[in-house]
Amino acid sequence: MQAAARSLLVRVRALPPHRLDALLGAVLMVEFVAELVILTPIGADRAAASLAALAAVALAVALRRRLPGAAVALGFTGWLVAAQVGGELSDNVVGPFFALLLVAFTAGFVLDGRRMWLAGGIAIALAELSTAIDEFPDDVSSYLFTAGLGVIGPMLLGQLLRNRTRLNQALRDKAARLEREHAEEADAAVLEERTRIAGELHDVVAHALSAMTIQAAAARRLAARDPDKARTAFAAAETTGREALTELRRLLGVLRTQDEELALAPQPSLVHVADLVRRAVAAGLPTALSLEGEPQALPSGIDLTAYRVVQEALNAARDAGHAGRAEVAVRYRAADVLVEVADDGAQAGRRLLGMRERVAVYGGELVTSRAPDGGWRVAARLPLEAAP
């Protein structure tokens, strides 16, 4: 039984706010009818009018977040009519009173500025009018009590909770922003370290290859007339190579430790362009892929460059161009391979991060232009026999 009740409560809480308000209004209407029938001794001639007035209060609860100003006017008008028509209704029925407190609280929480003051003024006027025309003797304290407890208090409480909610949201946003900034600083530090390691790798390889070249050349010249010195030179070249390999393994091990996912990922290739398109779709950019020609094994540098062009173009379309859709085309031909990415995004903010230079290294061409039907187009042609 308890599990069923908890399950029902979870499903109710999962409802959208407007549906939850409609459900609450329906439940309150049932409660109003029960109070009217069981606790209020009024005739049938006044029961119908009282029921209609109480229905207006229940409808105000259902509209309290969607139309808070109209809900205030409707709810307090309904209670005014119900108290006037029903006579003893205000003595015996308490549910509508708490419903009006909820409507006033929601108006204070949702509205601000002139709209809040207007709704508060309407609610106070209707509440005071209801007090003035009821059957009870009233003094100044009665009017103050009606305005303070029935309208001003709930609306002030709503405003207080609204300001507190805004403050909490601002603090959460600030914390999230600081966390992003810290993550960006950490990424920048990692990038700087990787750049330094890349420089060290270059120095290690360049120095080792230079030394090995000199030693191998000396060994070749000495091989015929002085075999002992030639063997010494070959041994020195071998030692230099082993030391260079050890240093390379150490530095590459640092890179793999810092980014295991990158280390374990397969080498990017046009073979995986379909996976790249699927990732773009999952990131919120509907993308279509078309392949022409017979896929063939490409030189590794050309293969990687073509993949990077597609990757960078899709990233720019999604992030900078705010595109709504994109199309990727890959064409395999006998002498070259063509890749093209077209989208319907804006031009501003596009960056290809050195793709033009990367394509030029392999004797290719990169063209960026407006697409014929609007949007942006990136196309690259890479010859299979790279120009020197």
C-alpha positions as CSV (number, residue, x, y, z in Angstrom):
1,M,0.0,0.0,0.0
2,Q,2.8,2.4,0.9
3,A,4.7,1.5,-2.2
4,A,1.7,2.3,-4.4
5,A,1.1,5.6,-2.6
6,R,4.8,6.6,-3.1
7,S,4.6,5.6,-6.8
8,L,1.4,7.7,-7.2
9,L,3.1,10.6,-5.5
10,V,6.2,10.4,-7.8
11,R,3.9,10.3,-10.9
12,V,2.0,13.4,-9.6
13,R,5.2,15.3,-9.0
14,A,6.5,14.4,-12.5
15,L,3.5,16.2,-14.1
16,P,4.1,19.5,-15.8
17,P,3.2,22.5,-13.6
18,H,0.0,23.5,-15.6
19,R,-1.3,19.9,-15.5
20,L,-0.5,19.7,-11.8
21,D,-2.4,22.9,-11.2
22,A,-5.4,21.6,-13.1
23,L,-5.4,18.4,-11.1
24,L,-5.2,20.4,-7.8
25,G,-8.1,22.6,-9.0
26,A,-10.2,19.5,-9.7
27,V,-9.4,18.0,-6.3
28,L,-10.3,21.3,-4.5
29,M,-13.6,21.5,-6.4
30,V,-14.5,18.1,-5.1
31,E,-13.6,19.3,-1.6
32,F,-15.7,22.5,-2.1
33,V,-18.7,20.5,-3.2
34,A,-18.4,18.2,-0.2
35,E,-18.2,21.1,2.2
36,L,-21.1,22.8,0.5
37,V,-23.4,19.7,0.6
38,I,-22.4,18.4,4.1
39,L,-21.6,21.5,6.1
40,T,-23.7,24.3,4.6
41,P,-27.5,24.4,5.3
42,I,-28.6,26.4,2.2
43,G,-31.5,25.9,-0.1
44,A,-31.4,24.4,-3.5
45,D,-32.1,27.8,-5.1
46,R,-28.9,29.2,-3.7
47,A,-26.8,26.0,-4.0
48,A,-26.4,26.3,-7.8
49,A,-25.1,29.9,-7.6
50,S,-22.8,29.0,-4.7
51,L,-21.5,26.0,-6.6
52,A,-20.7,28.2,-9.7
53,A,-18.9,30.7,-7.5
54,L,-16.8,28.0,-5.9
55,A,-16.0,26.6,-9.3
56,A,-14.5,30.0,-10.1
57,V,-12.3,29.7,-7.1
58,A,-11.2,26.2,-8.2
59,L,-10.5,27.5,-11.7
60,A,-8.4,30.2,-10.3
61,V,-6.2,27.6,-8.6
62,A,-5.9,25.8,-12.0
63,L,-4.8,29.0,-13.7
64,R,-2.6,30.4,-10.9
65,R,0.8,29.9,-12.7
66,R,-0.4,30.3,-16.3
67,L,-2.5,33.5,-15.7
68,P,-1.7,34.7,-12.2
69,G,-3.3,38.1,-12.5
70,A,-6.5,36.7,-14.0
71,A,-6.5,34.0,-11.4
72,V,-6.5,36.6,-8.6
73,A,-9.4,38.5,-10.0
74,L,-11.4,35.3,-10.8
75,G,-10.7,33.7,-7.4
76,F,-11.5,36.7,-5.2
77,T,-14.6,37.5,-7.3
78,G,-15.8,33.9,-6.9
79,W,-15.4,34.1,-3.2
80,L,-17.2,37.4,-3.1
81,V,-20.2,36.0,-5.0
82,A,-20.2,32.8,-2.9
83,A,-20.2,34.7,0.4
84,Q,-23.0,37.0,-0.8
85,V,-25.2,34.3,-2.3
86,G,-24.5,31.5,0.1
87,G,-25.1,33.4,3.3
88,E,-23.8,30.9,5.8
89,L,-21.2,29.7,3.3
90,S,-18.4,31.8,4.8
91,D,-19.1,30.3,8.3
92,N,-18.9,26.7,7.3
93,V,-16.7,26.4,4.2
94,V,-12.9,26.9,4.8
95,G,-11.4,25.3,1.7
96,P,-11.9,28.2,-0.6
97,F,-10.2,30.5,1.9
98,F,-7.0,28.5,1.8
99,A,-7.3,28.2,-2.0
100,L,-7.3,32.0,-2.2
101,L,-4.2,32.1,0.0
102,L,-2.5,29.8,-2.5
103,V,-3.6,32.0,-5.4
104,A,-2.3,35.2,-3.7
105,F,1.0,33.5,-2.8
106,T,1.5,32.3,-6.4
107,A,0.8,35.8,-7.7
108,G,3.4,37.2,-5.4
109,F,5.9,34.5,-6.5
110,V,5.3,34.8,-10.3
111,L,4.5,38.5,-10.8
112,D,6.7,41.5,-10.3
113,G,6.6,45.3,-10.8
114,R,3.3,46.9,-11.9
115,R,1.6,43.6,-12.6
116,M,2.1,42.5,-9.0
117,W,0.9,45.8,-7.6
118,L,-2.2,45.7,-9.9
119,A,-3.0,42.1,-8.9
120,G,-2.6,43.0,-5.2
121,G,-4.8,46.0,-5.5
122,I,-7.6,44.0,-7.2
123,A,-7.3,41.3,-4.5
124,I,-7.4,43.8,-1.6
125,A,-10.4,45.6,-3.1
126,L,-12.4,42.4,-3.6
127,A,-11.5,41.1,-0.2
128,E,-12.5,44.3,1.5
129,L,-15.7,44.5,-0.4
130,S,-16.5,40.9,0.7
131,T,-15.9,42.0,4.3
132,A,-18.0,45.1,3.9
133,I,-21.1,43.3,2.6
134,D,-21.1,40.2,4.9
135,E,-23.5,39.8,7.7
136,F,-21.0,40.3,10.5
137,P,-20.3,43.6,12.3
138,D,-16.9,44.9,11.1
139,D,-14.4,47.5,12.4
140,V,-11.1,48.7,11.2
141,S,-9.3,45.7,12.6
142,S,-11.5,43.4,10.5
143,Y,-10.5,45.2,7.3
144,L,-6.8,45.2,8.3
145,F,-7.0,41.5,9.1
146,T,-8.7,40.7,5.8
147,A,-6.1,42.7,3.7
148,G,-3.1,41.5,5.7
149,L,-3.9,37.9,6.2
150,G,-5.8,37.3,3.0
151,V,-3.7,39.2,0.4
152,I,-0.6,41.1,1.6
153,G,0.9,38.3,3.7
154,P,0.7,35.6,1.1
155,M,2.0,37.9,-1.7
156,L,4.9,39.1,0.4
157,L,5.8,35.5,1.2
158,G,5.7,34.7,-2.5
159,Q,8.0,37.6,-3.3
160,L,10.4,36.6,-0.5
161,L,10.6,33.0,-1.8
162,R,11.0,34.3,-5.3
163,N,13.9,36.5,-4.4
164,R,15.5,33.7,-2.4
165,T,15.1,31.3,-5.4
166,R,16.7,33.9,-7.7
167,L,19.6,34.3,-5.3
168,N,20.1,30.5,-5.1
169,Q,20.0,30.3,-8.9
170,A,22.5,33.1,-9.2
171,L,24.8,31.4,-6.7
172,R,24.5,28.1,-8.6
173,D,25.2,29.8,-11.9
174,K,28.3,31.5,-10.4
175,A,29.5,28.2,-9.0
176,A,29.0,26.5,-12.4
177,R,30.8,29.4,-14.1
178,L,33.7,29.2,-11.7
179,E,33.9,25.4,-12.3
180,R,34.0,25.9,-16.0
181,E,36.7,28.5,-15.7
182,H,38.7,26.2,-13.5
183,A,38.2,23.4,-16.0
184,E,39.3,25.7,-18.9
185,E,42.4,26.7,-16.9
186,A,43.2,23.1,-16.3
187,D,42.7,22.3,-20.0
188,A,45.0,25.2,-20.9
189,A,47.6,24.0,-18.5
190,V,47.4,20.5,-20.0
191,L,47.7,21.9,-23.5
192,E,50.7,24.0,-22.5
193,E,52.3,20.9,-21.0
194,R,51.6,18.8,-24.1
195,T,53.1,21.6,-26.3
196,R,56.2,21.5,-24.1
197,I,56.3,17.7,-24.4
198,A,56.0,17.9,-28.1
199,G,58.9,20.3,-28.2
200,E,60.9,17.9,-26.1
201,L,60.0,15.0,-28.5
202,H,61.2,17.1,-31.4
203,D,64.5,17.9,-29.7
204,V,65.0,14.3,-28.8
205,V,64.3,12.9,-32.2
206,A,66.2,15.7,-34.0
207,H,69.3,15.3,-31.8
208,A,69.3,11.5,-31.9
209,L,68.8,11.4,-35.7
210,S,71.6,13.9,-36.3
211,A,74.0,12.0,-34.0
212,M,73.1,8.7,-35.6
213,T,73.4,10.0,-39.1
214,I,76.9,11.4,-38.4
215,Q,78.0,8.1,-36.6
216,A,76.6,6.0,-39.4
217,A,78.3,8.1,-42.1
218,A,81.6,7.8,-40.2
219,A,81.2,4.0,-39.8
220,R,80.5,3.6,-43.5
221,R,83.7,5.4,-44.4
222,L,85.7,3.5,-41.8
223,A,84.3,0.1,-42.6
224,A,86.8,-0.8,-45.2
225,R,90.1,0.6,-43.8
226,D,89.5,0.4,-40.0
227,P,86.8,-2.1,-39.0
228,D,87.4,-1.7,-35.3
229,K,86.7,2.0,-35.4
230,A,83.7,1.3,-37.7
231,R,82.3,-1.1,-35.1
232,T,82.8,1.5,-32.4
233,A,80.8,4.0,-34.5
234,F,78.1,1.5,-35.2
235,A,77.9,0.8,-31.4
236,A,77.7,4.5,-30.7
237,A,74.8,4.9,-33.2
238,E,73.0,1.9,-31.6
239,T,73.5,3.4,-28.1
240,T,72.2,6.8,-29.2
241,G,69.2,5.1,-30.8
242,R,68.4,3.1,-27.7
243,E,68.7,6.2,-25.5
244,A,66.4,8.1,-27.9
245,L,63.8,5.3,-27.9
246,T,63.9,5.2,-24.1
247,E,63.3,8.9,-23.8
248,L,60.5,8.8,-26.4
249,R,58.8,6.0,-24.5
250,R,59.0,8.0,-21.3
251,L,57.5,11.1,-22.8
252,L,54.8,9.2,-24.7
253,G,54.0,7.4,-21.5
254,V,53.3,10.8,-19.8
255,L,50.9,11.7,-22.7
256,R,49.1,8.4,-22.4
257,T,48.8,8.8,-18.6
258,Q,47.2,12.2,-19.0
259,D,44.7,11.1,-21.6
260,E,44.0,7.4,-21.7
261,E,41.0,7.8,-23.9
262,L,43.0,9.6,-26.5
263,A,45.8,7.0,-26.3
264,L,43.3,4.1,-26.7
265,A,41.3,5.7,-29.5
266,P,41.8,4.4,-33.1
267,Q,43.7,6.6,-35.5
268,P,41.1,9.1,-37.1
269,S,40.3,8.1,-40.6
270,L,37.6,8.6,-43.3
271,V,36.7,5.0,-42.6
272,H,35.2,6.4,-39.3
273,V,33.4,9.4,-40.9
274,A,30.0,7.7,-40.2
275,D,30.9,7.6,-36.5
276,L,31.8,11.3,-36.7
277,V,28.4,12.1,-38.3
278,R,26.6,10.1,-35.6
279,R,28.4,12.1,-32.9
280,A,27.3,15.3,-34.5
281,V,23.7,14.1,-34.6
282,A,23.9,13.1,-30.9
283,A,25.3,16.6,-30.1
284,G,22.2,18.2,-31.6
285,L,23.1,18.8,-35.3
286,P,21.1,16.7,-37.7
287,T,23.6,15.6,-40.3
288,A,23.3,13.5,-43.5
289,L,26.2,11.6,-45.0
290,S,26.7,10.7,-48.7
291,L,29.6,8.6,-50.1
292,E,30.6,8.4,-53.8
293,G,33.1,6.1,-55.4
294,E,34.8,3.1,-54.1
295,P,36.4,3.6,-50.6
296,Q,40.1,2.9,-50.8
297,A,43.1,2.9,-48.5
298,L,44.5,6.4,-48.4
299,P,47.9,7.5,-47.3
300,S,47.8,8.1,-43.6
301,G,48.5,11.8,-43.7
302,I,45.9,12.5,-46.4
303,D,43.4,10.2,-44.6
304,L,43.9,12.0,-41.3
305,T,43.7,15.5,-42.9
306,A,40.4,14.7,-44.7
307,Y,38.9,13.4,-41.4
308,R,40.0,16.6,-39.6
309,V,38.5,18.9,-42.2
310,V,35.1,17.2,-41.7
311,Q,35.5,17.2,-37.9
312,E,36.4,20.9,-37.7
313,A,33.7,22.0,-40.2
314,L,31.0,20.1,-38.2
315,N,32.2,21.6,-34.9
316,A,32.2,25.1,-36.4
317,A,28.7,24.6,-37.8
318,R,27.4,23.5,-34.5
319,D,29.2,25.9,-32.1
320,A,29.9,29.0,-34.1
321,G,27.4,28.9,-36.9
322,H,24.5,27.6,-34.8
323,A,23.4,25.5,-37.8
324,G,20.2,23.5,-37.8
325,R,21.3,20.8,-40.2
326,A,24.4,19.8,-42.1
327,E,25.4,17.5,-45.0
328,V,28.7,15.7,-45.4
329,A,29.8,14.4,-48.8
330,V,32.9,12.2,-49.4
331,R,34.0,11.4,-53.0
332,Y,36.7,8.9,-53.8
333,R,38.3,9.4,-57.2
334,A,41.2,7.9,-59.0
335,A,43.5,10.9,-58.5
336,D,42.2,12.5,-55.4
337,V,39.6,12.5,-52.6
338,L,37.1,15.3,-52.0
339,V,35.3,16.1,-48.8
340,E,32.6,18.7,-48.4
341,V,30.5,19.9,-45.5
342,A,27.5,22.2,-46.1
343,D,25.2,23.6,-43.4
344,D,22.6,26.3,-42.9
345,G,24.4,28.2,-40.2
346,A,25.8,31.7,-40.0
347,Q,29.2,32.8,-41.2
348,A,30.3,34.7,-38.1
349,G,32.8,33.0,-35.8
350,R,34.0,30.3,-38.1
351,R,37.5,29.1,-37.5
352,L,39.2,26.2,-39.2
353,L,42.2,26.2,-36.8
354,G,45.0,25.8,-39.4
355,M,43.1,23.4,-41.7
356,R,44.1,25.4,-44.9
357,E,47.8,25.0,-44.0
358,R,47.3,21.3,-43.2
359,V,45.6,20.7,-46.5
360,A,48.3,22.7,-48.4
361,V,51.0,20.4,-46.9
362,Y,49.6,17.6,-49.0
363,G,49.2,19.7,-52.1
364,G,45.5,20.1,-51.7
365,E,43.0,22.9,-51.8
366,L,40.6,24.2,-49.2
367,V,37.6,26.3,-50.2
368,T,35.2,28.1,-47.8
369,S,32.2,30.0,-49.2
370,R,28.5,30.6,-48.8
371,A,26.4,27.7,-49.8
372,P,24.1,28.2,-52.9
373,D,20.9,27.9,-50.7
374,G,22.3,29.9,-47.8
375,G,24.5,28.8,-44.9
376,W,28.2,27.8,-45.2
377,R,30.2,25.4,-47.3
378,V,33.7,23.9,-46.6
379,A,35.3,21.8,-49.4
380,A,38.7,20.2,-49.6
381,R,40.5,18.4,-52.4
382,L,43.4,16.2,-51.5
383,P,45.5,14.6,-54.3
384,L,46.5,11.0,-53.6
385,E,50.0,11.8,-54.8
386,A,50.8,14.7,-52.7
387,A,52.7,17.6,-54.4
388,P,56.2,18.3,-53.0
